[in-house]
Amino acid sequence: MSPEIQTFGFFFRHTFNTNMRKAGVAESVIMEITGHVTREMFDRYNTVDEVDMKQGINDLDNFFKSVDQNVDQDISNK
């Protein structure tokens, strides 16, 4: 196989895993599609970037807001 084809395959695998995860596909489903049988192999082809990290922080912030709101409602109902 030519080096160009090998390089394309490398980038395709990384892009596919990352885009599937960002699209909300469960990691177990991605692993089944790609044939990765270990978490280590999945992680090797999954790229976490700055957008992912910002989304993670925003998700945590929204979680805390919902918990805080639920606690406030529980206290006011007593």
The first five atom37 places (N, CA, C, CB, O) and aatype in JSON, in Angstrom:
{
  "aatype": [12, 15, 14, 6, 9, 5, 16, 13, 7, 13, 13, 13, 1, 8, 16, 13, 2, 16, 2, 12, 1, 11, 0, 7, 19, 0, 6, 15, 19, 9, 12, 6, 9, 16, 7, 8, 19, 16, 1, 6, 12, 13, 3, 1, 18, 2, 16, 19, 3, 6, 19, 3, 12, 11, 5, 7, 9, 2, 3, 10, 3, 2, 13, 13, 11, 15, 19, 3, 5, 2, 19, 3, 5, 3, 9, 15, 2, 11],
  "atom_mask": [
    [1, 1, 1, 1, 1],
    [1, 1, 1, 1, 1],
    [1, 1, 1, 1, 1],
    [1, 1, 1, 1, 1],
    [1, 1, 1, 1, 1],
    [1, 1, 1, 1, 1],
    [1, 1, 1, 1, 1],
    [1, 1, 1, 1, 1],
    [1, 1, 1, 0, 1],
    [1, 1, 1, 1, 1],
    [1, 1, 1, 1, 1],
    [1, 1, 1, 1, 1],
    [1, 1, 1, 1, 1],
    [1, 1, 1, 1, 1],
    [1, 1, 1, 1, 1],
    [1, 1, 1, 1, 1],
    [1, 1, 1, 1, 1],
    [1, 1, 1, 1, 1],
    [1, 1, 1, 1, 1],
    [1, 1, 1, 1, 1],
    [1, 1, 1, 1, 1],
    [1, 1, 1, 1, 1],
    [1, 1, 1, 1, 1],
    [1, 1, 1, 0, 1],
    [1, 1, 1, 1, 1],
    [1, 1, 1, 1, 1],
    [1, 1, 1, 1, 1],
    [1, 1, 1, 1, 1],
    [1, 1, 1, 1, 1],
    [1, 1, 1, 1, 1],
    [1, 1, 1, 1, 1],
    [1, 1, 1, 1, 1],
    [1, 1, 1, 1, 1],
    [1, 1, 1, 1, 1],
    [1, 1, 1, 0, 1],
    [1, 1, 1, 1, 1],
    [1, 1, 1, 1, 1],
    [1, 1, 1, 1, 1],
    [1, 1, 1, 1, 1],
    [1, 1, 1, 1, 1],
    [1, 1, 1, 1, 1],
    [1, 1, 1, 1, 1],
    [1, 1, 1, 1, 1],
    [1, 1, 1, 1, 1],
    [1, 1, 1, 1, 1],
    [1, 1, 1, 1, 1],
    [1, 1, 1, 1, 1],
    [1, 1, 1, 1, 1],
    [1, 1, 1, 1, 1],
    [1, 1, 1, 1, 1],
    [1, 1, 1, 1, 1],
    [1, 1, 1, 1, 1],
    [1, 1, 1, 1, 1],
    [1, 1, 1, 1, 1],
    [1, 1, 1, 1, 1],
    [1, 1, 1, 0, 1],
    [1, 1, 1, 1, 1],
    [1, 1, 1, 1, 1],
    [1, 1, 1, 1, 1],
    [1, 1, 1, 1, 1],
    [1, 1, 1, 1, 1],
    [1, 1, 1, 1, 1],
    [1, 1, 1, 1, 1],
    [1, 1, 1, 1, 1],
    [1, 1, 1, 1, 1],
    [1, 1, 1, 1, 1],
    [1, 1, 1, 1, 1],
    [1, 1, 1, 1, 1],
    [1, 1, 1, 1, 1],
    [1, 1, 1, 1, 1],
    [1, 1, 1, 1, 1],
    [1, 1, 1, 1, 1],
    [1, 1, 1, 1, 1],
    [1, 1, 1, 1, 1],
    [1, 1, 1, 1, 1],
    [1, 1, 1, 1, 1],
    [1, 1, 1, 1, 1],
    [1, 1, 1, 1, 1]
  ],
  "atom_positions": [
    [[0.86, -1.18, 0.0], [0.0, 0.0, 0.0], [0.9, 1.24, 0.0], [-0.97, 0.0, 1.24], [1.91, 1.27, 0.7]],
    [[0.53, 2.24, -0.78], [1.36, 3.44, -0.88], [1.29, 4.25, 0.41], [0.92, 4.29, -2.08], [0.3, 4.17, 1.14]],
    [[2.32, 5.03, 0.69], [2.31, 5.89, 1.89], [1.14, 6.87, 1.9], [3.62, 6.66, 2.0], [0.6, 7.18, 2.96]],
    [[0.76, 7.35, 0.72], [-0.35, 8.3, 0.65], [-1.67, 7.65, 1.1], [-0.49, 8.84, -0.79], [-2.46, 8.25, 1.83]],
    [[-1.89, 6.42, 0.65], [-3.12, 5.7, 1.04], [-3.08, 5.39, 2.53], [-3.28, 4.39, 0.21], [-4.1, 5.51, 3.21]],
    [[-1.93, 4.99, 3.04], [-1.82, 4.71, 4.47], [-2.11, 5.97, 5.28], [-0.41, 4.17, 4.81], [-2.8, 5.9, 6.3]],
    [[-1.58, 7.11, 4.84], [-1.82, 8.38, 5.55], [-3.29, 8.73, 5.51], [-0.97, 9.52, 4.94], [-3.85, 9.15, 6.52]],
    [[-3.94, 8.57, 4.34], [-5.36, 8.86, 4.22], [-6.16, 7.98, 5.18], [-5.84, 8.65, 2.78], [-7.06, 8.47, 5.86]],
    [[-5.85, 6.7, 5.23], [-6.55, 5.79, 6.13], [-6.4, 6.18, 7.58], [0.0, 0.0, 0.0], [-7.35, 6.1, 8.35]],
    [[-5.2, 6.62, 7.95], [-4.94, 7.07, 9.32], [-5.86, 8.24, 9.68], [-3.46, 7.48, 9.5], [-6.52, 8.23, 10.71]],
    [[-5.88, 9.26, 8.8], [-6.71, 10.44, 9.08], [-8.19, 10.11, 9.01], [-6.38, 11.56, 8.1], [-8.98, 10.65, 9.79]],
    [[-8.59, 9.24, 8.1], [-10.0, 8.86, 7.99], [-10.47, 8.2, 9.29], [-10.21, 7.91, 6.8], [-11.56, 8.51, 9.78]],
    [[-9.68, 7.29, 9.84], [-10.08, 6.61, 11.07], [-10.22, 7.59, 12.23], [-9.07, 5.52, 11.44], [-11.18, 7.52, 12.99]],
    [[-9.27, 8.51, 12.35], [-9.35, 9.5, 13.42], [-10.57, 10.41, 13.23], [-8.06, 10.35, 13.46], [-11.31, 10.67, 14.18]],
    [[-10.76, 10.87, 12.01], [-11.89, 11.76, 11.74], [-13.22, 11.05, 11.95], [-11.81, 12.29, 10.3], [-14.15, 11.62, 12.52]],
    [[-13.32, 9.81, 11.51], [-14.57, 9.07, 11.65], [-14.93, 8.9, 13.12], [-14.46, 7.69, 10.97], [-16.05, 9.23, 13.52]],
    [[-14.02, 8.41, 13.93], [-14.3, 8.22, 15.35], [-14.7, 9.53, 16.02], [-13.08, 7.63, 16.07], [-15.7, 9.6, 16.73]],
    [[-13.92, 10.56, 15.77], [-14.16, 11.86, 16.41], [-15.51, 12.43, 15.97], [-13.03, 12.84, 16.07], [-16.29, 12.89, 16.81]],
    [[-15.8, 12.4, 14.67], [-17.06, 12.96, 14.2], [-18.27, 12.16, 14.68], [-17.07, 13.03, 12.68], [-19.31, 12.74, 14.99]],
    [[-18.14, 10.85, 14.73], [-19.24, 10.03, 15.25], [-19.52, 10.39, 16.72], [-18.92, 8.52, 15.11], [-20.67, 10.55, 17.11]],
    [[-18.46, 10.52, 17.52], [-18.62, 10.86, 18.93], [-19.26, 12.23, 19.08], [-17.27, 10.81, 19.67], [-20.17, 12.42, 19.88]],
    [[-18.78, 13.2, 18.3], [-19.33, 14.56, 18.37], [-20.78, 14.61, 17.91], [-18.48, 15.52, 17.53], [-21.53, 15.49, 18.32]],
    [[-21.17, 13.66, 17.05], [-22.56, 13.6, 16.58], [-23.48, 12.98, 17.63], [-22.64, 12.79, 15.29], [-24.7, 12.94, 17.45]],
    [[-22.88, 12.49, 18.73], [-23.69, 11.94, 19.8], [-23.86, 10.43, 19.75], [0.0, 0.0, 0.0], [-24.64, 9.87, 20.52]],
    [[-23.13, 9.77, 18.87], [-23.22, 8.31, 18.77], [-22.51, 7.71, 19.98], [-22.6, 7.79, 17.43], [-21.4, 8.13, 20.33]],
    [[-23.14, 6.75, 20.61], [-22.54, 6.11, 21.79], [-21.2, 5.48, 21.43], [-23.51, 5.05, 22.39], [-21.05, 4.89, 20.36]],
    [[-20.25, 5.6, 22.33], [-18.92, 5.06, 22.07], [-18.95, 3.56, 21.81], [-18.0, 5.36, 23.24], [-18.19, 3.06, 20.99]],
    [[-19.82, 2.85, 22.49], [-19.91, 1.41, 22.26], [-20.38, 1.1, 20.84], [-20.87, 0.76, 23.27], [-19.95, 0.11, 20.25]],
    [[-21.25, 1.95, 20.29], [-21.72, 1.76, 18.92], [-20.59, 2.07, 17.93], [-22.96, 2.67, 18.63], [-20.4, 1.35, 16.96]],
    [[-19.84, 3.14, 18.19], [-18.71, 3.48, 17.32], [-17.7, 2.34, 17.33], [-18.04, 4.79, 17.78], [-17.18, 1.95, 16.28]],
    [[-17.43, 1.81, 18.5], [-16.47, 0.7, 18.61], [-16.95, -0.52, 17.83], [-16.24, 0.33, 20.09], [-16.15, -1.22, 17.21]],
    [[-18.24, -0.77, 17.85], [-18.79, -1.9, 17.1], [-18.64, -1.69, 15.6], [-20.28, -2.12, 17.45], [-18.29, -2.61, 14.86]],
    [[-18.9, -0.46, 15.15], [-18.79, -0.14, 13.73], [-17.34, -0.24, 13.26], [-19.34, 1.27, 13.44], [-17.06, -0.81, 12.2]],
    [[-16.42, 0.31, 14.05], [-15.02, 0.36, 13.63], [-14.26, -0.92, 13.93], [-14.33, 1.51, 14.31], [-13.17, -1.14, 13.41]],
    [[-14.84, -1.77, 14.77], [-14.18, -3.01, 15.11], [-13.16, -2.89, 16.23], [0.0, 0.0, 0.0], [-12.38, -3.81, 16.47]],
    [[-13.15, -1.76, 16.92], [-12.25, -1.6, 18.06], [-12.78, -2.43, 19.22], [-12.1, -0.1, 18.46], [-13.91, -2.22, 19.68]],
    [[-11.98, -3.35, 19.69], [-12.44, -4.24, 20.76], [-11.94, -3.79, 22.13], [-11.99, -5.66, 20.5], [-12.37, -4.31, 23.15]],
    [[-11.02, -2.83, 22.16], [-10.54, -2.32, 23.45], [-10.74, -0.81, 23.51], [-9.04, -2.67, 23.67], [-10.74, -0.12, 22.49]],
    [[-10.91, -0.33, 24.69], [-11.05, 1.11, 24.9], [-9.77, 1.84, 24.45], [-11.36, 1.41, 26.41], [-9.83, 2.96, 23.93]],
    [[-8.65, 1.19, 24.66], [-7.36, 1.8, 24.26], [-7.34, 2.1, 22.76], [-6.18, 0.86, 24.63], [-6.89, 3.16, 22.34]],
    [[-7.83, 1.17, 21.95], [-7.84, 1.39, 20.51], [-8.83, 2.49, 20.13], [-8.19, 0.09, 19.76], [-8.54, 3.32, 19.27]],
    [[-9.98, 2.52, 20.77], [-10.95, 3.59, 20.5], [-10.32, 4.94, 20.82], [-12.24, 3.39, 21.31], [-10.4, 5.87, 20.02]],
    [[-9.71, 5.04, 21.99], [-9.11, 6.3, 22.41], [-7.99, 6.74, 21.47], [-8.56, 6.18, 23.83], [-7.79, 7.94, 21.25]],
    [[-7.28, 5.8, 20.91], [-6.19, 6.13, 19.98], [-6.72, 6.87, 18.76], [-5.44, 4.86, 19.55], [-6.02, 7.73, 18.21]],
    [[-7.93, 6.55, 18.32], [-8.49, 7.16, 17.12], [-9.51, 8.26, 17.42], [-9.14, 6.1, 16.27], [-10.12, 8.81, 16.5]],
    [[-9.7, 8.58, 18.66], [-10.64, 9.62, 19.06], [-9.84, 10.85, 19.47], [-11.57, 9.14, 20.21], [-8.95, 10.75, 20.32]],
    [[-10.15, 11.99, 18.89], [-9.43, 13.21, 19.19], [-10.3, 14.12, 20.04], [-8.99, 13.93, 17.89], [-11.43, 14.44, 19.65]],
    [[-9.79, 14.53, 21.18], [-10.48, 15.5, 22.04], [-9.8, 16.84, 21.81], [-10.42, 15.07, 23.57], [-8.6, 16.99, 22.0]],
    [[-10.6, 17.82, 21.38], [-10.03, 19.13, 21.07], [-10.59, 20.2, 22.02], [-10.33, 19.51, 19.61], [-11.32, 19.89, 22.96]],
    [[-10.23, 21.43, 21.77], [-10.64, 22.53, 22.63], [-12.16, 22.69, 22.67], [-10.0, 23.84, 22.17], [-12.73, 23.01, 23.71]],
    [[-12.82, 22.45, 21.54], [-14.29, 22.54, 21.49], [-14.89, 21.5, 22.43], [-14.8, 22.32, 20.02], [-15.85, 21.8, 23.15]],
    [[-14.34, 20.28, 22.43], [-14.83, 19.23, 23.33], [-14.67, 19.64, 24.79], [-14.09, 17.91, 23.06], [-15.57, 19.44, 25.61]],
    [[-13.52, 20.2, 25.11], [-13.26, 20.59, 26.5], [-14.2, 21.71, 26.94], [-11.81, 21.03, 26.67], [-14.72, 21.69, 28.06]],
    [[-14.43, 22.69, 26.07], [-15.37, 23.77, 26.39], [-16.78, 23.23, 26.56], [-15.35, 24.85, 25.3], [-17.51, 23.65, 27.47]],
    [[-17.17, 22.29, 25.69], [-18.51, 21.69, 25.81], [-18.63, 20.92, 27.11], [-18.79, 20.75, 24.62], [-19.68, 20.97, 27.76]],
    [[-17.58, 20.22, 27.51], [-17.6, 19.5, 28.78], [-17.79, 20.43, 29.96], [0.0, 0.0, 0.0], [-18.56, 20.13, 30.87]],
    [[-17.09, 21.56, 29.96], [-17.24, 22.55, 31.03], [-18.65, 23.13, 31.03], [-16.19, 23.68, 30.88], [-19.25, 23.3, 32.09]],
    [[-19.18, 23.43, 29.84], [-20.55, 23.96, 29.75], [-21.56, 22.93, 30.25], [-20.88, 24.37, 28.3], [-22.52, 23.28, 30.94]],
    [[-21.36, 21.67, 29.9], [-22.27, 20.61, 30.37], [-22.24, 20.5, 31.89], [-21.88, 19.25, 29.73], [-23.29, 20.34, 32.52]],
    [[-21.05, 20.59, 32.48], [-20.94, 20.53, 33.93], [-21.62, 21.74, 34.57], [-19.46, 20.47, 34.36], [-22.31, 21.6, 35.58]],
    [[-21.43, 22.91, 34.0], [-22.07, 24.13, 34.51], [-23.58, 23.99, 34.46], [-21.62, 25.35, 33.7], [-24.27, 24.34, 35.43]],
    [[-24.12, 23.49, 33.35], [-25.57, 23.3, 33.23], [-26.07, 22.26, 34.24], [-25.95, 22.86, 31.8], [-27.16, 22.41, 34.8]],
    [[-25.28, 21.22, 34.47], [-25.65, 20.22, 35.47], [-25.76, 20.86, 36.84], [-24.63, 19.07, 35.49], [-26.74, 20.64, 37.56]],
    [[-24.75, 21.65, 37.22], [-24.78, 22.3, 38.53], [-25.95, 23.27, 38.65], [-23.46, 23.04, 38.79], [-26.56, 23.37, 39.72]],
    [[-26.28, 23.97, 37.58], [-27.43, 24.88, 37.6], [-28.72, 24.11, 37.84], [-27.53, 25.67, 36.28], [-29.57, 24.56, 38.61]],
    [[-28.87, 22.95, 37.2], [-30.1, 22.18, 37.38], [-30.17, 21.6, 38.79], [-30.19, 21.06, 36.34], [-31.25, 21.55, 39.38]],
    [[-29.04, 21.16, 39.33], [-29.01, 20.63, 40.69], [-29.34, 21.74, 41.67], [-27.64, 20.0, 41.02], [-30.11, 21.55, 42.61]],
    [[-28.74, 22.91, 41.45], [-28.97, 24.05, 42.34], [-30.44, 24.45, 42.31], [-28.09, 25.25, 41.92], [-31.02, 24.76, 43.35]],
    [[-31.05, 24.44, 41.13], [-32.46, 24.79, 41.0], [-33.33, 23.76, 41.73], [-32.86, 24.88, 39.51], [-34.29, 24.13, 42.4]],
    [[-33.01, 22.49, 41.6], [-33.78, 21.44, 42.28], [-33.67, 21.57, 43.79], [-33.3, 20.06, 41.83], [-34.65, 21.38, 44.5]],
    [[-32.47, 21.89, 44.29], [-32.29, 22.08, 45.73], [-33.1, 23.27, 46.21], [-30.79, 22.27, 46.08], [-33.75, 23.2, 47.25]],
    [[-33.06, 24.37, 45.45], [-33.84, 25.55, 45.83], [-35.33, 25.24, 45.86], [-33.57, 26.71, 44.86], [-36.04, 25.71, 46.76]],
    [[-35.83, 24.46, 44.89], [-37.24, 24.1, 44.87], [-37.6, 23.21, 46.05], [-37.59, 23.39, 43.55], [-38.66, 23.39, 46.65]],
    [[-36.74, 22.27, 46.4], [-36.99, 21.38, 47.54], [-37.07, 22.18, 48.83], [-35.89, 20.32, 47.64], [-37.93, 21.93, 49.67]],
    [[-36.18, 23.13, 48.98], [-36.17, 23.95, 50.21], [-37.42, 24.82, 50.28], [-34.9, 24.85, 50.25], [-38.01, 24.94, 51.36]],
    [[-37.85, 25.4, 49.19], [-39.02, 26.29, 49.21], [-40.32, 25.5, 49.38], [-39.07, 27.11, 47.92], [-41.32, 26.08, 49.8]],
    [[-40.33, 24.21, 49.07], [-41.52, 23.39, 49.23], [-41.69, 22.86, 50.64], [-41.48, 22.24, 48.27], [-42.71, 22.25, 50.95]],
    [[-40.74, 23.09, 51.5], [-40.83, 22.57, 52.87], [-41.4, 23.57, 53.8], [-39.49, 22.14, 53.37], [-41.54, 23.29, 54.99]]
  ]
}
